[in-house]
Amino acid sequence: MKNIDIQEAGRRFYNLLDDVAKGKRIVITRHDIPVALLIPVQTSRKMSPVSAAAELRKFRKKHPLRELSLRDLITEGRRS
């Protein structure tokens, strides 16, 4: 991760954006104190089907459906 002073960041903003677009992370500082973080935007989070299923199981443990069934929720979602 690269640190850059706020004044220098202002002068080199377009170059910094190019670096961020390439995947770099940049900390902007004021008087050596971090004040902002430039990070690339993640347009999509790709996950393997196995990982997705594991995440769903973890979510369902924390958020039980109680009296609702998954089928009821799917049907309701299709009506909307």
C-alpha positions as CSV (number, residue, x, y, z in Angstrom):
1,M,0.0,0.0,0.0
2,K,1.3,3.4,-1.0
3,N,1.1,6.5,1.2
4,I,0.8,10.0,-0.3
5,D,0.3,13.4,1.1
6,I,-3.0,15.2,0.4
7,Q,-1.3,18.0,-1.5
8,E,0.7,15.6,-3.7
9,A,-2.5,13.6,-4.2
10,G,-4.3,16.6,-5.5
11,R,-1.5,17.3,-8.0
12,R,-1.3,13.6,-9.2
13,F,-5.0,12.7,-8.9
14,Y,-5.4,11.3,-12.4
15,N,-2.2,9.2,-12.1
16,L,-3.4,7.9,-8.7
17,L,-6.7,6.8,-10.3
18,D,-4.7,4.9,-13.0
19,D,-2.8,3.1,-10.2
20,V,-6.0,2.3,-8.4
21,A,-7.6,1.0,-11.6
22,K,-4.6,-1.4,-11.8
23,G,-5.5,-2.8,-8.4
24,K,-3.2,-0.7,-6.1
25,R,-4.4,0.7,-2.8
26,I,-3.4,4.2,-1.8
27,V,-3.6,5.9,1.6
28,I,-3.9,9.7,1.5
29,T,-2.4,11.4,4.5
30,R,-2.5,14.9,6.0
31,H,0.5,15.7,8.3
32,D,1.4,11.9,8.2
33,I,-2.1,11.0,9.5
34,P,-4.2,8.7,7.2
35,V,-7.4,10.5,6.2
36,A,-8.6,8.5,3.1
37,L,-8.1,5.2,1.3
38,L,-8.3,4.9,-2.5
39,I,-9.2,1.3,-3.5
40,P,-10.4,-0.3,-6.7
41,V,-14.2,-0.7,-7.1
42,Q,-15.2,-4.3,-7.2
43,T,-17.8,-4.6,-9.9
44,S,-18.7,-8.2,-9.1
45,R,-17.8,-10.6,-6.4
46,K,-17.1,-13.9,-8.1
47,M,-17.6,-16.9,-5.9
48,S,-17.4,-20.6,-6.6
49,P,-20.7,-22.5,-6.2
50,V,-19.3,-24.4,-3.2
51,S,-18.3,-21.2,-1.5
52,A,-21.7,-19.6,-2.3
53,A,-23.5,-22.7,-0.8
54,A,-21.4,-22.5,2.3
55,E,-22.2,-18.7,2.7
56,L,-25.9,-19.4,2.3
57,R,-25.7,-22.1,5.0
58,K,-23.9,-19.7,7.4
59,F,-26.5,-17.0,6.7
60,R,-29.5,-19.4,7.3
61,K,-28.0,-20.4,10.7
62,K,-28.0,-16.8,11.8
63,H,-31.4,-16.0,10.1
64,P,-33.8,-18.9,10.5
65,L,-37.0,-18.8,8.5
66,R,-39.1,-20.0,11.5
67,E,-42.6,-20.5,10.2
68,L,-41.8,-19.6,6.5
69,S,-40.5,-22.1,4.0
70,L,-37.9,-21.3,1.4
71,R,-40.5,-22.3,-1.3
72,D,-43.0,-19.7,0.1
73,L,-40.3,-17.0,-0.1
74,I,-39.5,-17.9,-3.7
75,T,-43.1,-17.9,-4.7
76,E,-43.7,-14.5,-3.0
77,G,-40.6,-13.1,-4.7
78,R,-42.0,-14.1,-8.1
79,R,-45.2,-12.3,-7.4
80,S,-43.5,-9.0,-6.7
